[in-house]
Amino acid sequence: MTQERPAKPRKRIARKPLWIADVEDQRAWTMKFAKKLREIEKVDPAITVILRNERILRDCAAQVRLYGDLAVTAHVRRERERRGRQQVARLNSAIKGITEAMEFYAEFGDRTATSQLQQYRQDLAEKLQRSKQAYSSKRHGRDRDHTILIRLQTFLEKHAGQVTNATLATLVNKAMELDGQAGSERFTEETVRKNLRAFRSKNPAMMTLLARESEGVRNQNDGKWAFSLPVALSRLPLNCECKQLLRTEANQCRSTNTSA
């Protein structure tokens, strides 16, 4: 009698939260968030600026909700890993093909073609190593993707003036209170400072990319902006940004080697 193999547990898929595409749900959430902020409006001048401008309030609420929802980070991480696997598979396939081509030309004694293909293979091998780093999830945050928090800070400083780590912690805590997560985790000024410092130290190329993105948006919109949750989610470091990140990191590596 054959024994049946135990069924493997099904892996949970981190799906994109439904509220991201629900405009009415986000509008209602923003109103409740504003009510939370009015409780401490007089304590923090930045909160006052946020509440006095409907567009700043709307965009701030959307971004802080993205950061507070762990399902968002799980979804982004899954998408990044999927795209990373595709990129690595393509690069491995290209390296294999070039290696076979090198062997072919070597058999015919074509040293020029072999040497040129060897350079291409080396370039692809370097891209493969950078891809594994660029698509890594750990460098963006263990539980939450701190790219969202960096973008929130940049956005608020552009439209509401100087924003302290204490202000960011307050915004995140109020959002988590609204979503019933107040008891699970509590952000402090020190927590935010450590998270942002760790992100900046591990992602210098990403910080350069975010700065260019912020400057480009400011020049393009000339002080005007529009915010969409689906668009905001798509702007997290996935496929397009990782490709740009690869180029940025490659340039930084060349600069370092040249200076050395």
N, C-alpha and C positions, 0 to 999 in steps of 0.2 A: 504494500500500500504506500503510495507516494504521499509525502507530506507537502501540503500547500505552503508556499512561501508567504510569509506575512506581507501584507500590502505596505508599500512605502508610504509614509505620511505625505499628504499633498502639501506642497510648498505654497504658503500664502503669497498672493500677488499683491504688491503695493499699488493700488489703483489711485488714480487722480481723484481727490475729494470732489464730490458733486457740487459743493457750494461755489467752486471756482467759476463755473459757467452760469450760476444762478444770480442774475443781476439784482433781482428784487430781494433775495436773501442777503446779499452783501449790503444793499442800501439800508435794510432794516438793522443789520448788524452794526453799521457805521453810526446810526442814530443812537443805539444803545452804548456804543463805545464812547461817543461824545458825552453822553450822560455820565459815564464813569470818569471821564477826564475833568468834567466840571467840578467834581468833588475835590480836586486838588489844583484847580486852575490858578489860585492865588499864590500857590507855593512855588510854581515854576513858570517863569516868563515865557519859555518856549511853548508850553502847553497853551498859554493864552493866544499866542500867534497862530498856533494850529487851529484852535477853535474859532478864531475870527475869520478864517479863510476856508470857504466850503471845499474848494478844490484841494487845498493842502490836507484838510481833514480827511477827505475821501481817499486820496492816494496814500496817506499815512496809515489809515485804518486797513486798507487792503494789504499793504506790505507787512505791517506788523502781524496781521492775521496769518499771512503766509508763513511767517517765521515761527509763530506760536504753534501752528498745527504740525505735529510730528508726521502726520500722513503725507504732508507736502514734501518734507525732506526724504521720506521713504520712497515716494514716487519719483522724485528727481534722481535719487541715488540709483534706483532700478533702471531708469532711462539712460543715465550716464554709463552704467555698467554694460547695458545692452549695446549702446553705441561704441563703447570701448572694445567689446569683444569683436564687433564687426570690423572696426578699424585694425585691430591686431591681426585678425584673420586675413584681411586684404593685404597687409604688409608682409605677413609670412608667405602668402601665396606669391606675391611679387618677388620676394627674395628667392624663393624656390625656383621661379621661372628664370630669373637672371642667372642663378647658379648653373642651371642646365644650359643656358645660352653660352655662358663662359666656357663650360666643358666642350660644347660644340665647336666654338671658334678655336679653342686651344688645340683640338684634334687637327684642325687645318693649319695650325701654326700662325694664326692671325693674332699677333701680340697686341697690335693697336686696339682692335675691337675687344680683346680680352681685358686689357688694362682699363679701357673706358667703362666696360660693364662692371669691373671690380669696384670702380669709384661709385657707380650707381648703387651697387649692393651695399657698400659701406654707408652711403647716405641713407638708404632705407633702414639699415640696421640701427642707425642713430635715431631715426624717426620712430622706430619701434620702441626703443627705450623711453623716449620722451612721451610716446603715446600712453605707455603704462603709467607714467607719472601724471600726465594731464587728465586722464580719465579716472584717476584714483578718487575714491569718495572720502577717505579718512582725512585728507588734507583740508577738506572744506568744513569739517566739524563732525564730532562723534554722533550726537543726537540730532542736531539741527544744522542746516546748511547756513553757515555764517555769511555766505555771499549775500543773502537776503538782508541781513543786518547791516552789512557794509553799504549796500545800495540805499537802505532806509536812512542811514546816517548822512550819506552824500546828498540825498534828495532834500532832507530837512535843512541841512546847513546851507543849501543853495537857495531855499525859499523861506526859511524861518530864522536864519541867522545861526549863531553858534549853538550847538546841541551837545550837552555833556553826556557822559556815560550814565549818570544818574537818571537823566531824562529818558534815555533809551530803555533803561531797566524799568522805569515807571510805565512806559508805554507797553512793554512786553507783559508786565505783571497785570496791568489792567485788561489786556486782551485775554490773558489766560483766566483771569477771574470771570470774564464774560463767558468764556467757553467751559466754565466749570472745572478748570485745572489748577485753581489757586493752591490746593493742598499738595499737589504733586511736585511742584518745583517753584522756587522763589528766586528771581533774579535780583542781584544787587549791583551797585556801581562797580565793585571789584570783579564780579562775575563777567560783566560786559567787557571790562577792561582786559581781562585775561583772554576772553574769547577773541576779541578783535586783535589783540597783540599776537596771539598764536596764529590767527589767520594770515595776518600781514607777513609774519616771519616765514611761514610755510608757502606762501603764494605771491612772491614778488612780481612774477610775470602777470598774474591775474590782477594785481593791484594796478599795474601799468595799463592793462586792458580796460579795467573799469574806469580809470581816470580819462582815457581817450574816449570811451563811450559817453561818459558824463559830459565832457567838453563838446562832443559832437552833437548830443541832444540839445544842449543849451544853445549852441550856435544855430542849429536847424530851426528850433522853435522860437528863438528870440524872446524868451521869457514866458512862452505859452507851453502847455503840456496837456496831454491826454493820457489817461491810465486805464488799462484793461487787464483784468486778472489773468485771462488766458494768455495774453501777450506777455504779461509780467512773468508768468511761469515759463513760457517758452524762451524768455531772455536769460534764464539761469544758465550756468555754464554747461551746455550740452554739446551738440555737434559742431555748430558754426564757431562758437567761442573757443572750443577746444582746438580747432584747427588754427585759429588765430593765436591761441596760446602756444601752440607748438612753434610757430614762426617766431613769436616773441622770445621764447626760451632759447631757441636756436641762436637768435641774434645776440642774446645776453651771453651765451656760451662762447660765441666767436669773440665778443668784446673782451671777455675774461682771458681767453687764450692769447689774444693779441697783446693785451697789457702785460701779461706774464712774460 
